[in-house]
Amino acid sequence: MKLIDTGMVLLDLDEDGVGHLRLNRPEAANGMNVPFLRALYDGIMVATGQPGLRVLVLSGEGPNFCAGGDVKTFASKGEALPDYLREATAWLQNVAAGLLALPVPVVTAVHGFAAGGGGLGLVCASDIVVAAESAKFMSGAARVGMAPDAGSSATLPQLVGVRKAMEILLLNPTLSASEALEIGLITKVVPDEDLHAEALAVARSIAAGAPRAHGAIKRLVWSGLGNRVEAQLPEEARTVSELSGTADAREGLAAVLERRRPVFTGN
């Protein structure tokens, strides 16, 4: 059953209770701008309201799962970027909080890049993550003079530990799928051609189980962490907005677009 079948986000629900939420901006590597984030939040809310939903599979259309923020849109805002990012960050926080609060497990299928607050943040807010062998993971926030968002400053250290989280956030390594698996960022790695079949098999296994028990397990596991995530979200939003007004942030965005190494001055 198609619930949302046009636009930047697609949502279907099959007869087994498996929902399929797909990011659908392949031309922009599913990069996130305000309209896209609004659509994604709406998709999560529509899924939340489905009484037959037992599990949600999150995936991306095109070559990449999600390359993070829409850098071209951000760079075009100039000095108005802080105001734009205040709105974008608020929607991204709603998305992350919506996934964490969804009363059914979220199985995320990652191919290509999962980067930035959008890509890596969604991974961190998922319950089970299946990745293709060729998938890549990175934070990228510091690379453009920004701070992590989508609650990942709280969820990432819980998943991989404080030392590894600091390495990922400060040094911006590009992690392979096998490296992401080794540190506990993801659940499983499969051959590229098996990604969607394996994610669906995991989802159907969950859907065949006891839905109230699964919902309770998810709530109990995330509840202690959830309080810290909720407390962290406003501080993330304030920090991202503040940093986006700096010269370093503008230089970082320009460097990404021009495919060169940024020169940061601390201003």
Secondary structure, 3 states (H helix, E strand, C coil): CEEECCCCEEEEECCCCEEEEEECCHHHCCCECHHHHHHHHHHHHHHHCCCCCCEEEEEECCCCCECCECHHHHHHCHHHHHHHHHHHHHHHHHHHHHHHHCCCCEEEEECCEEEHHHHHHHHHCCCEEEEECCCEEECCCHHHCCCCCCCHHHHHHHHHCHHHHHHHHHHCCCEEHHHHHHCCCCCEEECHHHHHHHHHHHHHHHHCCCHHHHHHHHHHHHHHHHHHHHHHHHHHHHHHHHHHCCHHHHHHHHHHHHCCCCCCCCC
